[in-house]
Amino acid sequence: MAPELNAWTSMAAQAYGIYAGVNEALKMTRGKHAVAKHRAEEVRQEMIMMTLIRLFAVLDRQSEVSLQSAYRFLKQPNALDEVARCYSGGREAGSGTLSTCSVALDKFLSVYRAVDFKSFGRIQSFRNGQIAHIVWPDAEKAKITYSEVEAMMRACCDMAGQLTLMTSGLNDWPEERLDEAHREAYEFWLAAILADADGRLKVGDIAAVSDHS
């Protein structure tokens, strides 16, 4: 379960990171008139909706592979022994392994319990209405804010990383992909918009920018 959840969470984190980077670039170029801004706005919309769709996947209560199902397992009395055995590659876990896994397990449970599932539930209500076709204004009607989406996204990143650590000993943190995607998207779109606004982009360059996401 842990590898799949880490991979899915990383994809959601990358989508949110691109959204956040584009959003920051647009804020920094207010007042600038450029064709590239229209494509940037489209990418921003696409990425926030992709984030929501992927958040549903990793937090789905009914899925056997989700952070909710992981939470239910980790509450069990024998959970620490089970994950420590995974950490040790099937061997009996020593005191150091048990300590590391215990810290990661407690962190997972703490982060999970702090998630605002009321906000998630308001977004999730759209799943029965063809979630792939909704747009951000529809989500806004459910009174979901971007800050709530970011909080849920970063919580999922933390939980997926802790789950990976306690079951394998590997440090693989989806939040790093979020931050990297944010930086790269911001730098790319800021440069593209400024160049376009200053007349330094040719028609072919603008077409190339339109294909970037």
C-alpha positions as CSV (number, residue, x, y, z in Angstrom):
1,M,0.0,0.0,0.0
2,A,2.7,2.5,0.9
3,P,4.5,2.6,-2.5
4,E,1.2,3.2,-4.3
5,L,0.0,5.9,-1.9
6,N,3.4,7.6,-2.1
7,A,3.3,7.6,-5.9
8,W,-0.3,8.9,-6.0
9,T,0.3,11.5,-3.4
10,S,3.4,12.7,-5.3
11,M,1.3,13.1,-8.5
12,A,-1.2,15.2,-6.5
13,A,1.6,17.2,-5.0
14,Q,3.1,17.9,-8.3
15,A,-0.2,19.1,-9.7
16,Y,-0.7,21.4,-6.8
17,G,2.9,22.6,-7.0
18,I,2.4,23.6,-10.6
19,Y,-0.8,25.3,-9.8
20,A,0.8,27.3,-6.9
21,G,3.8,28.3,-9.1
22,V,1.7,29.5,-12.0
23,N,-0.6,31.4,-9.5
24,E,2.4,33.1,-8.0
25,A,3.7,34.1,-11.5
26,L,0.4,35.5,-12.4
27,K,0.3,37.6,-9.2
28,M,3.8,38.9,-9.9
29,T,2.8,40.0,-13.4
30,R,-0.4,41.8,-12.7
31,G,-0.8,44.7,-15.1
32,K,1.2,42.9,-17.8
33,H,-0.5,42.2,-21.0
34,A,0.6,39.0,-22.7
35,V,-0.9,36.1,-24.6
36,A,1.2,33.7,-22.4
37,K,-0.9,34.8,-19.4
38,H,-4.0,33.2,-21.0
39,R,-2.3,29.9,-21.3
40,A,-0.9,30.2,-17.8
41,E,-4.4,30.8,-16.5
42,E,-5.6,27.6,-18.3
43,V,-2.8,25.6,-16.8
44,R,-3.6,27.0,-13.3
45,Q,-7.2,25.9,-13.7
46,E,-6.2,22.4,-15.0
47,M,-3.8,21.8,-12.2
48,I,-6.0,22.8,-9.3
49,M,-8.7,20.5,-10.7
50,M,-6.2,17.7,-11.2
51,T,-5.1,18.2,-7.5
52,L,-8.7,17.7,-6.4
53,I,-9.2,14.6,-8.4
54,R,-6.0,13.1,-7.1
55,L,-6.8,14.1,-3.5
56,F,-10.0,12.1,-3.8
57,A,-8.0,9.1,-4.8
58,V,-5.6,9.2,-1.8
59,L,-8.2,10.1,0.8
60,D,-11.1,7.9,-0.5
61,R,-12.7,6.2,2.6
62,Q,-14.0,3.4,0.5
63,S,-10.8,2.5,-1.2
64,E,-8.6,-0.3,0.1
65,V,-5.5,1.7,-0.8
66,S,-5.9,5.1,0.7
67,L,-4.7,7.2,3.6
68,Q,-8.0,6.5,5.4
69,S,-7.5,2.7,5.1
70,A,-3.9,3.2,6.3
71,Y,-5.2,5.1,9.3
72,R,-7.6,2.4,10.2
73,F,-4.8,-0.2,10.1
74,L,-2.4,1.9,12.1
75,K,-4.9,2.3,14.9
76,Q,-4.8,-1.5,15.5
77,P,-2.9,-2.8,18.6
78,N,-0.4,-4.8,16.5
79,A,0.2,-2.1,13.9
80,L,3.6,-1.1,15.2
81,D,5.0,-4.6,15.2
82,E,3.7,-5.1,11.7
83,V,5.2,-2.0,10.2
84,A,8.5,-2.5,12.1
85,R,8.7,-6.0,10.5
86,C,8.2,-4.4,7.1
87,Y,10.9,-1.8,8.0
88,S,13.3,-4.6,8.9
89,G,12.6,-6.6,5.7
90,G,10.7,-9.3,7.5
91,R,13.2,-9.8,10.3
92,E,12.5,-9.2,14.0
93,A,12.7,-5.5,14.7
94,G,15.2,-4.2,17.1
95,S,14.6,-1.4,19.6
96,G,16.0,1.3,17.3
97,T,13.6,0.2,14.5
98,L,10.7,0.1,16.8
99,S,11.5,3.6,18.0
100,T,11.8,5.0,14.5
101,C,8.6,3.4,13.4
102,S,6.8,4.5,16.5
103,V,7.7,8.1,15.9
104,A,6.6,7.9,12.3
105,L,3.3,6.1,13.2
106,D,2.5,8.7,15.9
107,K,3.2,11.5,13.4
108,F,0.9,9.9,10.8
109,L,-1.9,9.6,13.3
110,S,-1.5,13.1,14.6
111,V,-1.5,14.6,11.1
112,Y,-4.5,12.5,10.0
113,R,-6.5,13.6,13.0
114,A,-5.8,17.3,12.2
115,V,-7.1,17.0,8.6
116,D,-10.3,19.1,8.1
117,F,-12.5,16.3,6.7
118,K,-15.5,18.7,6.7
119,S,-13.7,20.6,3.9
120,F,-12.8,17.4,2.1
121,G,-16.4,16.2,2.4
122,R,-17.7,19.4,0.7
123,I,-15.3,18.8,-2.2
124,Q,-16.1,15.1,-2.3
125,S,-19.8,15.8,-2.8
126,F,-19.0,16.6,-6.4
127,R,-17.7,13.1,-7.1
128,N,-21.2,11.8,-7.8
129,G,-21.6,14.7,-10.3
130,Q,-18.9,13.8,-12.8
131,I,-15.9,15.2,-10.9
132,A,-13.7,15.2,-14.0
133,H,-16.0,17.8,-15.6
134,I,-16.4,20.3,-12.8
135,V,-14.5,23.6,-12.7
136,W,-13.1,25.6,-9.9
137,P,-16.2,27.9,-9.5
138,D,-18.2,24.8,-8.8
139,A,-15.9,23.9,-6.0
140,E,-16.0,27.5,-4.7
141,K,-19.8,27.1,-4.3
142,A,-19.1,24.4,-1.8
143,K,-17.1,27.1,0.1
144,I,-13.7,25.4,-0.4
145,T,-10.7,27.7,-0.3
146,Y,-7.3,27.3,-1.9
147,S,-5.8,27.4,1.6
148,E,-7.9,24.5,2.6
149,V,-6.8,22.5,-0.5
150,E,-3.1,23.3,0.3
151,A,-3.5,22.2,3.9
152,M,-5.1,18.9,2.9
153,M,-2.4,18.4,0.2
154,R,0.5,19.0,2.6
155,A,-1.1,16.8,5.2
156,C,-1.3,14.0,2.6
157,C,2.3,14.5,1.7
158,D,3.4,14.2,5.3
159,M,1.3,11.1,5.9
160,A,2.5,9.4,2.7
161,G,6.1,10.1,3.6
162,Q,5.7,8.9,7.2
163,L,4.0,5.7,5.9
164,T,6.9,5.1,3.5
165,L,9.4,5.7,6.3
166,M,7.8,3.3,8.8
167,T,7.3,0.5,6.3
168,S,10.6,0.6,4.4
169,G,13.1,2.9,6.1
170,L,13.2,5.1,3.0
171,N,13.0,8.9,3.0
172,D,10.7,9.7,0.1
173,W,8.7,12.9,0.8
174,P,6.0,14.0,-1.7
175,E,6.2,17.5,-0.3
176,E,9.6,17.9,-1.9
177,R,8.0,17.3,-5.3
178,L,5.4,19.9,-4.5
179,D,7.9,22.5,-3.6
180,E,10.1,21.7,-6.6
181,A,7.1,21.8,-9.0
182,H,6.1,25.2,-7.5
183,R,9.6,26.6,-8.1
184,E,10.0,25.4,-11.6
185,A,6.5,26.4,-12.7
186,Y,6.9,29.9,-11.1
187,E,10.3,30.5,-12.8
188,F,9.1,29.2,-16.2
189,W,5.8,31.1,-16.4
190,L,7.2,34.3,-14.9
191,A,9.9,34.4,-17.5
192,A,7.5,33.5,-20.3
193,I,4.9,36.1,-19.3
194,L,7.5,38.9,-18.9
195,A,9.2,38.0,-22.2
196,D,5.8,38.0,-24.0
197,A,4.8,41.3,-22.4
198,D,8.1,42.9,-23.5
199,G,7.7,41.6,-27.1
200,R,10.6,39.2,-26.8
201,L,8.6,36.1,-27.7
202,K,7.9,35.2,-31.3
203,V,4.8,33.4,-32.6
204,G,6.6,30.0,-32.4
205,D,7.8,30.7,-28.9
206,I,4.2,31.5,-27.7
207,A,3.0,28.2,-29.3
208,A,5.7,26.3,-27.4
209,V,4.7,28.0,-24.2
210,S,1.1,27.0,-24.8
211,D,2.2,23.3,-24.9
212,H,4.0,23.6,-21.5
213,S,2.2,22.4,-18.4
